[in-house]
Amino acid sequence: MNDYLLEAREELKRLEHIIYVSLKYTRTTDVIINALTRLLSVFDLIIEAYLEDAKGKGLISALPKSPAFRGTKLSGLYSEDKELQHYLYFYSFLRTLLKLPHQKREEYRRHVTVIVDLDKCTAGVDIDCLTNYEKVVHDFLLYAYWQIEGKKEED
């Protein structure tokens, strides 16, 4: 199995712990930002696995250094794969969320929210959103495993 996919699975376990345990006892925006950072690192590892696979197949000669350029390179390599494009679009959305300044709402309560002002709208990330984001990245990991390894992931 691809080492990057194994590391992504371990990082996903850490993310699940943050969402389902840490946020239960420490409802702060710092924990939400930490969870978003972990989420992004799972995406980075999966993208790295895709690019390593592409390098092994001779599609590219070297891996890009910048995480943003890696996503762009992967998007160009597999432009016909609509599901992968969907995941890469979500990845760029997460990168944008973490780059921009954020505000806090209802810290130390159930509906603790990180609010980020985007170009044309406002995005709010709360515990429920993080749970949905975790499901998306879990689906992406399963999809990547199937694409790279050619079979379903065993637990």
NORJO-V499299 format. One record per helix or strand of 3 or more residues. SS is the DSSP state (@ for helix, = for strand). FROM is the first residue (numbers start at 1). TO is the last residue. If there is no record, write none. Layout:
ss: {SS & SS}
from: {FROM & FROM}
to: {TO & TO}
//
This chain:
ss: {@ & @ & @ & @ & = & = & = & @}
from: {3 & 29 & 67 & 82 & 102 & 113 & 122 & 127}
to: {25 & 56 & 77 & 99 & 105 & 117 & 125 & 149}
//
